[in-house]
Amino acid sequence: MEGRLINSSSSLPDTKSAPEADSSVLQIWGGQPLRGHVKISGAKNSALVIMAAALLCPEDCRIRNVPLLADVERMGQVLTTLGVRVERQDDALVINAKDFSTSKAPYELVTQLRASFFAIGAILARLGIAQMPLPGGCAIGARPVDLHVRGLQAMGAEVQIEHGICNAHLHGNNRRLQGAKIYLDSPSVGATETLMMAATLADGETVLENAAREPEVVDLANFCISMGAKIQGAGTSTITIQGVEKLHSTDYSIIPDRIEAGTFLMAGAITGSEILLSPVVPEHLFPVIAKLREVGIPIFQEAADCLRVAPASVIKATNIETLPHPGFPTDVQAPFMSLLAIAEGDSLINETVFENRLRHASELNRLGADIRIKGNVAFVRGVPMLSGAPVRGTDLRAAAALVVAGLAASGKTTIKGLSFLDRGYDRLDLKLQQLGAKIQRLSEAEAGADFAPLSEN
Ligand code: UD1
C-alpha cells in the first residue's frame, strides 16, 4: 500500500483563533428526517495523544482507525518537525521515531493544537530534554498546564517556564525520569496522559492519584501496554506505572469517538429520526444515553457495538452538569443544549469543566432558542421550533451544536466557523448527507449569507 508522508510544511488554515480565515460555510435546510446508518470514526482525543506516545518507541507504530481531521494532520506536522517519520496508509498512520532527535516543538503548531503540548512527557522521557511552547488559552478557557509541570517536577525533571517556553530537562547525571507518587489537584485528562507517557520509561514506579478516568486515557494506556509498557489501573482514579527501559513496535486500533457518536445521537434525537450508529462502545456513552433517555429519546443497543436512536413522542426538559468521566462530558454539552432548546419546559445546564464554554447559547438564540446565561449556567426555556439563520461556531463543539440545531430549524441555516468543525469531526457534512440531511459546503460568497458580528459574553 502506497502511503503518504505528512509533511511539516503542508499548510492548513489557522484553526485556533481565526474562523474568519476559512471562508467556507455549511448550509442546512432543516426539518429533514435522517435515516440509515452512520459509521463512527476513531476518537480524536485518542488519536492525538497516541500519536504523541509513538515518540516513546524507536520502532514502527501502526495506529489504525485514525480519523481524517485537521488536528491529526497538524499533530503529524508537529511530529515530523521533531524528526519523526509519519505516513498515512488509508485509515492508519505509521509512525517511526527512530531518528527523533529534536527536543524543541514549533511554536506556530503547538499554539494551534493544545494536545501537542501533551507530547512533552514523551519527548522528555526519550531525549532527557524537551522545549515546548506553552499552548496558551483558547476560546473555551485559560487552560493552564500547571498540573503537567508539577507532575514532571515530581519525577525529577527541572522545569522552567521562560519567554513562553516550557523548558524541561533531567537533573545532573540522571538518564531517566524517576518514578514518583503524584497527586493531581483535579483529574485533568491531559496531565494524566502527559505523566503516564513520561512514567512508561521512568526508573521505578509512578502512581498517579486522582487520575482522569476518560476512555481516551484507557486507550492511551492500552496503546502503551501494546508497546511493552507496564500500566495498571487506567480507567480508575489510581494508575500505577512500572517504568521499563525500552518500548517496542506495535499495531493498534483506536477506540470509536464517543463525542462524535454523542453528536449523531443528538442529530437523530432533534430531528425525530431513526438512525443506527456503529461502531461505538456503549459504556463510553453511558451518561449521554442516560440523559437522552431521561428526556424521552428512545435509544436501543442493537449489537455490542451498535446503537439505534428512535423518534420521541415528546422531548422533556432536564438539568445537566458537566463533569469529568464518568460524568456528563463537557464535549457533548453544546449539542445537548441544541436539543434542550426545543424540549418541553425549562432546563438548566451547569458547565463545570471549562470557564467559557457556553458561547453557542447566543448563536442558538439567533436560531430562535430562548437561553439565558449567568456565569457558567445556561437557563434554557424550551421553544416549539427553531428557525434558520446565519450563525457562527466559536469553538469545535459550539460549531457542532449549530449543525445539530440547523438540522431541526425551519428554513435555511448557514454556519460559519468550519475550521473549528474540521478540527474534530471527520467529514461531518458528508456523513449527514448520507443520512439524508440537506446540507452542503459552500463558499461564503456562494451562500450569500449576512453574518452578524460575533457577540461578546
Ligand atoms: C481534554 C480533551 C477535551 C475535553 C477535556 C475535558 C484532548 C485533546 N482534549 O482536554 O476535548 O473537553 O479533556 O474532558 O484530549 N487544568 C488545570 N491545569 C492543568 C490542566 C488542566 O487547571 O494543568 C484545568 C483546565 O483548565 C480545565 C480542567 O482542568 O478547566 C479540565 O481540563 P483537562 O481535563 O486537562 O482537559 P484537556 O486535557 O485540555
Residues whose N, C-alpha, C, O or C-beta is under 5 A from the ligand:
A	BS01	UD1	N45 A115 R143 P144 V145 D146 L147 H148 P187 S188 V189 G190 A191 T330 D331 V353 F354
